[in-house]
């Protein structure tokens, strides 16, 4: 069995004692038994479900974060490669629909700073897309908050790229196609309410931008990892744009 290294037991005990709660106090607030709290604080996490741990941590006004670690930094490189391949697939889709595409555009405007995965321009309609590509979910609210900042600074980014002033700036959230991601979207529908054009309708919009959508959302198939090829075509390499 793989060894579990985590700060959960120590952190839970510290947060509980800071509030001067007994173990039964925490258990009552989480809807669990004192024994469950005791096992968590003793490090017997394998005897608890993830749901129970989440409830205990939430009762302490904290957040439980699960990570997979594999061979040091190799896992990060693997995930970065998947993200880059997914980003290339989205760029290829936009290019085929006659959009001008700039990858990795950074910005800094009066304290609003960040980097856009892709920025796309449709000359005929003067529509600008700010595209966020997610191969995996982290903090949902943080992701959506950062995307909102990028939309608010869309005019600044357009000037930075020497594009005309956009008639509209539209957010596009592109998610890796898998069951887990779809469940996350379904479970947190209220957070994604601003993305009113989705799926095939969003892809049709890319080919013929009409109307004024609040946001686009679609699921992009994960690319094949072998030989850097993409499903249904050849991989397109894009240079980095320093913005």
C-alpha positions in Angstrom: 0.0 0.0 0.0 1.3 3.5 -0.9 2.4 5.6 2.1 0.2 8.6 2.8 2.0 11.8 3.8 -0.4 14.6 4.7 -0.8 17.4 7.2 -4.5 16.7 7.7 -4.3 15.1 11.3 -2.0 17.9 12.6 -3.9 20.7 10.9 -7.3 19.4 12.1 -6.2 19.2 15.6 -4.6 22.7 15.5 -7.8 24.2 14.0 -10.0 22.5 16.5 -8.0 23.5 19.6 -7.8 27.0 18.3 -11.6 27.2 18.5 -11.4 25.4 21.9 -13.7 22.7 20.6 -13.7 19.1 21.9 -13.6 16.3 19.5 -17.3 15.7 20.1 -18.0 19.4 19.3 -16.3 19.1 15.9 -18.1 15.8 15.2 -21.5 17.3 16.0 -20.9 20.3 13.7 -19.8 17.9 10.9 -22.6 15.4 11.6 -20.2 12.7 12.5 -19.2 10.8 15.6 -16.4 11.7 18.0 -14.7 8.4 17.0 -14.4 9.7 13.4 -12.7 12.9 14.6 -10.4 10.8 16.8 -9.4 8.6 13.9 -8.8 11.5 11.6 -6.6 13.3 14.2 -4.6 10.1 14.8 -3.8 9.8 11.1 -6.1 6.8 10.4 -7.4 8.4 7.3 -7.8 5.2 5.4 -10.6 4.3 7.7 -12.7 7.3 6.7 -14.3 8.2 3.4 -13.3 11.3 1.4 -16.8 12.7 2.1 -16.4 12.4 5.8 -13.0 14.1 5.7 -14.4 16.9 3.6 -17.2 17.4 6.1 -14.8 17.5 9.1 -12.5 20.0 7.3 -15.4 22.1 6.1 -16.7 22.3 9.7 -13.4 24.0 10.6 -13.8 26.5 7.7 -11.0 24.9 5.8 -10.6 23.2 2.5 -9.5 19.6 1.8 -7.1 19.3 -1.1 -6.2 15.9 -2.6 -3.0 15.5 -4.6 -1.4 12.7 -6.5 2.4 12.7 -6.5 4.4 10.6 -8.8 8.2 10.5 -9.3 8.9 14.0 -8.2 8.2 16.7 -10.8 7.5 14.1 -13.6 3.7 14.3 -12.9 3.7 18.1 -13.2 5.5 17.8 -16.6 3.0 15.1 -17.7 0.0 17.3 -16.7 1.6 20.4 -18.4 2.0 18.4 -21.6 -1.6 17.3 -21.6 -2.7 21.0 -21.0 -0.4 22.1 -23.9 -1.8 19.5 -26.3 -5.4 20.5 -25.3 -4.5 24.1 -25.9 -3.1 23.3 -29.3 -6.3 21.5 -30.2 -8.4 24.5 -29.3 -6.1 26.8 -31.2 -6.4 24.6 -34.2 -10.2 24.6 -34.0 -10.2 28.4 -33.9 -7.8 28.8 -36.7 -9.9 26.6 -38.9 -12.9 28.8 -38.2 -11.0 31.9 -39.4 -10.0 33.4 -36.0 -6.7 35.0 -35.4 -5.1 33.3 -32.4 -2.5 34.4 -29.9 -1.3 31.9 -27.2 0.0 32.7 -23.7 -0.8 36.4 -23.7 0.2 38.1 -20.4 -1.1 41.4 -19.2 -0.7 43.9 -16.3 -3.1 46.8 -16.0 -3.4 48.8 -12.7 -3.0 45.7 -10.5 -5.0 43.4 -12.7 -2.4 40.9 -14.0 -2.4 37.4 -15.4 -1.9 35.3 -18.5 -4.5 34.1 -21.0 -4.2 30.6 -22.4 -5.5 31.8 -25.8 -6.8 35.1 -27.1 -8.7 35.0 -30.4 -9.9 37.7 -32.8 -12.7 37.5 -35.4 -12.1 40.4 -37.8 -15.4 40.4 -39.5 -17.5 40.8 -36.3 -14.7 42.4 -34.2 -15.3 39.8 -31.6 -12.6 38.9 -29.1 -12.4 35.6 -27.2 -10.6 35.2 -24.0 -10.1 31.4 -23.8 -9.4 29.5 -20.6 -8.3 25.9 -21.2 -8.6 23.5 -18.3 -7.2 19.9 -18.5 -8.0 19.5 -14.8 -10.0 21.4 -12.2 -8.4 23.2 -9.2 -10.3 25.9 -7.4 -13.4 26.6 -9.4 -14.2 30.0 -7.9 -10.6 31.1 -8.4 -10.6 29.9 -12.0 -13.8 31.8 -12.8 -12.7 34.9 -10.9 -9.4 35.1 -12.9 -11.4 34.7 -16.1 -13.7 37.5 -15.1 -10.6 39.8 -14.6 -9.4 38.9 -18.1 -12.7 39.8 -19.6 -12.7 43.2 -17.8 -9.3 44.0 -19.2 -10.2 42.7 -22.7 -9.9 46.2 -24.3 -6.4 46.6 -22.8 -5.3 43.3 -24.1 -6.6 44.1 -27.6 -4.6 47.3 -27.7 -1.6 45.4 -26.4 -1.9 43.1 -29.4 -2.5 46.0 -31.7 -5.9 44.9 -32.6 -8.9 47.2 -33.2 -11.2 48.0 -30.3 -13.5 44.9 -29.9 -17.2 45.2 -30.3 -17.6 42.5 -27.6 -15.3 40.4 -25.4 -16.5 36.9 -24.8 -15.3 34.4 -22.2 -14.7 30.9 -23.5 -14.1 28.0 -21.0 -12.8 24.8 -22.6 -12.8 21.7 -20.5 -11.2 18.3 -21.1 -13.8 15.8 -22.2 -14.2 13.2 -19.5 -16.9 12.0 -17.1 -15.3 13.6 -14.1 -15.2 17.0 -15.6 -18.8 16.7 -16.7 -19.9 15.7 -13.2 -18.1 18.8 -11.8 -20.0 21.1 -14.1 -23.3 19.4 -13.4 -22.7 19.5 -9.6 -21.7 23.2 -9.7 -24.2 24.4 -12.3 -24.8 27.7 -10.4 -21.1 28.6 -10.9 -21.2 28.0 -14.6 -24.5 29.9 -15.2 -22.7 32.7 -17.0 -21.7 30.4 -19.8 -25.0 30.4 -21.7 -23.8 29.0 -25.0 -22.5 25.5 -24.7 -21.5 22.3 -26.5 -22.4 22.1 -30.2 -24.0 25.5 -30.1 -20.8 27.0 -28.9 -18.9 25.3 -31.7 -21.4 26.7 -34.3 -20.8 30.1 -32.8 -17.1 29.8 -33.5 -17.9 29.2 -37.2 -20.4 32.1 -37.4 -20.3 34.5 -34.4 -23.7 36.0 -34.0 -25.5 37.6 -31.1 -23.9 38.6 -27.8 -23.4 35.5 -25.6 -22.3 35.9 -22.0 -19.8 33.0 -22.3 -19.0 29.9 -24.3 -18.4 26.5 -22.7 -17.5 23.3 -24.5 -15.7 20.0 -23.9 -12.7 19.3 -26.0 -11.6 15.6 -26.5 -8.2 15.0 -24.8 -5.5 14.6 -27.4 -3.6 11.4 -28.0 -0.3 11.5 -26.2 1.6 9.2 -28.5 4.0 11.1 -30.8 2.3 14.4 -30.0 -0.6 13.7 -32.4 -4.1 15.1 -32.0 -7.3 13.2 -32.6 -8.6 13.9 -36.1 -5.6 15.8 -37.4 -2.1 17.0 -37.0 -0.8 18.9 -34.1 -0.3 22.7 -34.6 2.7 24.2 -32.8 2.2 27.8 -31.8 4.9 30.2 -30.7 4.6 31.9 -27.3 3.4 35.5 -27.4 5.0 37.7 -24.7 2.0 40.1 -25.0 
